[in-house]
Amino acid sequence: MNATNNKRALTGKDVITVGIFSAVYFVINFIFMLLGGFHPMLWILMPGLIAVFTGIPYLMMCAKVQKPGSVLLMGLITGLIYFVTGQFTVIILITFVISCVLAELTRRQTKYRGSKGNMLSFVFFSLGMTGSPLPIWIMRDSFLAQITEQGMPADYIATLKAVSSPVMLVVMVVAPIVGALIGAAIARTMFNKHFIKAGIV
């Protein structure tokens, strides 16, 4: 039993691998966060857009590290970077913890190897970034006051107020689900055409 548990525990090499793919994920993530500053709709749809382009690093990580805790570590790295740099509220940590726990449970049920299980785990994982725009709805007044004090332009704030309707809240949550399915499909195509043949995964 102990030997089995040791084999399932993350090693130093595993942590480095997760760290590398987390860095790739964060860079893509950060690019879309910057784009979100151009228009509120890009910010609201940001979780979905990120999901489309991060399927490859996420699923590569899943293929390389088939052990519990890897997804949670990846999500916490991203959430903590954003939180400690003052970019977002503590809500992003909460959403990442919830989404990563669901992703971990999904991977566990599929023995960490099933492609469908990893794809579903990516859907859950992608919901973690909803913690970025979510405060617009759940702590509206204080959050709008906060970003105003941080120097957000008045026309941006006005547009954000106008577009952040209850319907857009639903769109914001659905966007990463759809984006993750698209991103996973792209990753699967890339794996079959290039990565598997090259022996990368």
Buried (B, 14 or more C-beta within 10 A) or exposed (E): EEEEEEEEEBEEEBBEBBEBBBBBBBEBBBEBBEBBEEBBBBBBBBBBBBBBBBBBBBBBBBBBBBBBBBBBBBBBBBBEBBBEEEEBBEBBBBBBBBBBBBBBBBBEEBEBEBBEBBBBBBBBBBBBBBBBBBBBBEBEEEBBEEBEEEEBEEEBBEBBEEBBEEEBBEBBBEBBBBBBBBBBEBBBEBBEEEBEEEEEE
